Amino acid sequence: MKFAHAVFVAIHCLMAAMFTLCAMGLLWIAGSKGWAAFQNGLGPDEMFKLVEALGVLAASVVALQIAQTILEEEVVRDTHISGPTRVRRFLSRFMVVLVVALAVEALITIFKASVEHEVMLNASLLIGAVGVLLAGWGVFVHLNTSAEKLEPEAMEDAKSEDDKVQGDK
């Protein structure tokens, strides 16, 4: 069983490395798009290039945050998501990344909608999706907090895992 566990840890490390490489590639692309916009004199057309660069940059942040979450949760902490505290904290990390990425994409779509009116529906749907995700996340956290009170030892376990990660920094 220890061998299987070591294989899973190695796979998680590989996945985190691949997400990090993708984040660096996206960062490079965003930088290239931004630099090209600056070189062209920042006219009206360049605004959209900069907004596109922001979208790619947001995707880079998402990839990097996923890599960090995989490393911290699956490799450093070596946790098993079983208690309500661990589930809430793990999902909250993911939801922050997802909501921010969707919100940035919605803003980019709004910029595009200022020129191309047919994408206004897409922007509205994205903003609605962000609102629904935030509301659902809030309900989940509220309900999960009640479950945490039933298992106070799970909160202590999560805090000790935090000390393990913070001790490495």
C-alpha positions as CSV (number, residue, x, y, z in Angstrom):
1,M,0.0,0.0,0.0
2,K,2.9,2.3,0.7
3,F,4.1,1.9,-2.9
4,A,0.7,2.8,-4.3
5,H,0.6,5.9,-2.0
6,A,4.1,6.9,-3.3
7,V,2.9,6.5,-6.9
8,F,-0.1,8.8,-6.2
9,V,2.2,11.4,-4.6
10,A,4.5,11.2,-7.6
11,I,1.6,11.6,-10.0
12,H,0.3,14.6,-8.0
13,C,3.8,16.2,-8.1
14,L,3.8,15.6,-11.9
15,M,0.4,17.2,-12.3
16,A,1.4,20.2,-10.2
17,A,4.6,20.6,-12.3
18,M,2.5,20.4,-15.5
19,F,0.0,23.0,-14.2
20,T,3.0,25.3,-13.3
21,L,4.5,24.9,-16.7
22,C,1.2,25.8,-18.3
23,A,0.9,28.8,-16.0
24,M,4.3,30.0,-17.1
25,G,3.5,29.5,-20.7
26,L,0.3,31.5,-20.3
27,L,2.2,34.2,-18.4
28,W,4.6,34.4,-21.4
29,I,1.7,34.7,-23.8
30,A,0.0,37.4,-21.7
31,G,3.3,39.3,-21.5
32,S,3.8,39.0,-25.3
33,K,0.2,40.3,-26.0
34,G,0.7,43.1,-23.6
35,W,4.1,44.1,-24.9
36,A,2.7,44.0,-28.5
37,A,-0.1,46.4,-27.5
38,F,2.4,48.8,-25.8
39,Q,4.6,48.7,-28.9
40,N,1.7,49.7,-31.2
41,G,1.1,52.9,-29.3
42,L,-1.9,52.0,-27.1
43,G,-4.6,53.0,-29.6
44,P,-8.2,51.9,-29.5
45,D,-7.5,48.5,-31.0
46,E,-4.8,47.9,-28.4
47,M,-7.3,48.1,-25.6
48,F,-8.8,44.8,-26.7
49,K,-5.3,43.3,-27.0
50,L,-4.6,44.3,-23.4
51,V,-8.0,43.0,-22.3
52,E,-7.2,39.7,-24.0
53,A,-3.8,39.7,-22.2
54,L,-5.7,40.1,-18.9
55,G,-7.8,37.1,-19.7
56,V,-4.8,35.0,-20.5
57,L,-3.1,36.3,-17.3
58,A,-6.2,35.2,-15.3
59,A,-6.0,31.8,-16.8
60,S,-2.3,31.7,-15.8
61,V,-3.3,32.5,-12.2
62,V,-5.9,29.8,-12.2
63,A,-3.4,27.2,-13.4
64,L,-0.8,28.3,-10.8
65,Q,-3.4,28.2,-8.0
66,I,-4.5,24.7,-9.0
67,A,-0.8,23.6,-8.9
68,Q,-0.3,25.1,-5.5
69,T,-3.5,23.5,-4.2
70,I,-2.5,20.1,-5.5
71,L,0.9,20.4,-3.9
72,E,-0.3,21.7,-0.6
73,E,-3.3,19.4,-0.2
74,E,-2.1,16.2,-1.8
75,V,1.7,16.2,-1.3
76,V,2.6,18.4,1.7
77,R,-0.4,17.9,3.9
78,D,-1.1,14.4,2.6
79,T,-4.7,14.8,3.6
80,H,-7.7,12.8,2.9
81,I,-10.9,14.8,2.4
82,S,-13.2,13.2,4.8
83,G,-14.1,15.8,7.5
84,P,-16.3,18.8,6.9
85,T,-13.6,21.2,7.7
86,R,-11.2,19.8,5.1
87,V,-14.0,19.6,2.5
88,R,-14.9,23.3,3.1
89,R,-11.4,24.5,3.0
90,F,-10.5,22.5,-0.1
91,L,-13.6,23.5,-2.0
92,S,-13.2,27.1,-0.9
93,R,-9.7,27.3,-2.4
94,F,-11.0,26.0,-5.7
95,M,-14.1,28.2,-5.7
96,V,-12.0,31.4,-5.1
97,V,-10.0,30.5,-8.2
98,L,-13.0,29.6,-10.3
99,V,-15.1,32.7,-9.3
100,V,-12.2,35.1,-9.9
101,A,-11.5,33.5,-13.3
102,L,-15.2,33.7,-14.3
103,A,-15.5,37.3,-13.1
104,V,-12.4,38.3,-15.1
105,E,-13.8,36.5,-18.2
106,A,-17.1,38.3,-17.7
107,L,-15.4,41.7,-17.6
108,I,-13.5,40.8,-20.8
109,T,-16.7,39.8,-22.4
110,I,-18.3,43.1,-21.3
111,F,-15.4,45.0,-23.0
112,K,-16.0,43.0,-26.2
113,A,-19.8,43.7,-25.9
114,S,-19.1,47.4,-26.0
115,V,-18.1,46.9,-29.6
116,E,-19.9,43.7,-30.6
117,H,-23.4,43.9,-29.2
118,E,-24.2,40.3,-29.9
119,V,-21.9,39.1,-27.1
120,M,-23.9,41.1,-24.4
121,L,-25.9,37.9,-23.7
122,N,-22.7,36.0,-23.0
123,A,-21.5,38.7,-20.6
124,S,-24.8,38.7,-18.8
125,L,-24.8,34.9,-18.5
126,L,-21.2,34.9,-17.2
127,I,-22.0,37.5,-14.6
128,G,-25.1,35.5,-13.6
129,A,-23.0,32.4,-13.3
130,V,-20.6,34.2,-11.0
131,G,-23.5,35.3,-8.8
132,V,-24.9,31.8,-8.7
133,L,-21.5,30.3,-7.8
134,L,-21.0,32.9,-5.0
135,A,-24.5,32.3,-3.6
136,G,-24.1,28.5,-3.8
137,W,-20.7,28.7,-2.1
138,G,-22.1,30.9,0.6
139,V,-24.9,28.4,1.3
140,F,-22.4,25.5,1.3
141,V,-20.1,27.3,3.8
142,H,-23.0,28.2,6.0
143,L,-24.3,24.6,6.1
144,N,-20.8,23.1,6.4
145,T,-20.0,25.3,9.4
146,S,-22.9,23.6,11.3
147,A,-21.4,20.2,10.4
148,E,-18.0,21.3,11.7
149,K,-19.5,21.9,15.2
150,L,-20.4,18.2,15.3
151,E,-16.8,17.2,14.6
152,P,-14.5,19.6,16.5
153,E,-11.6,17.2,16.1
154,A,-11.6,17.7,12.4
155,M,-11.0,21.4,12.9
156,E,-8.0,20.6,15.1
157,D,-6.6,18.2,12.5
158,A,-7.0,20.9,9.8
159,K,-5.2,23.4,12.0
160,S,-2.3,21.0,12.7
161,E,-2.0,20.4,8.9
162,D,-1.8,24.2,8.5
163,D,1.1,24.3,10.9
164,K,2.8,21.6,8.9
165,V,2.6,23.7,5.7
166,Q,3.5,27.0,7.4
167,G,6.5,25.4,9.0
168,D,7.8,24.7,5.5
169,K,7.6,28.3,4.4
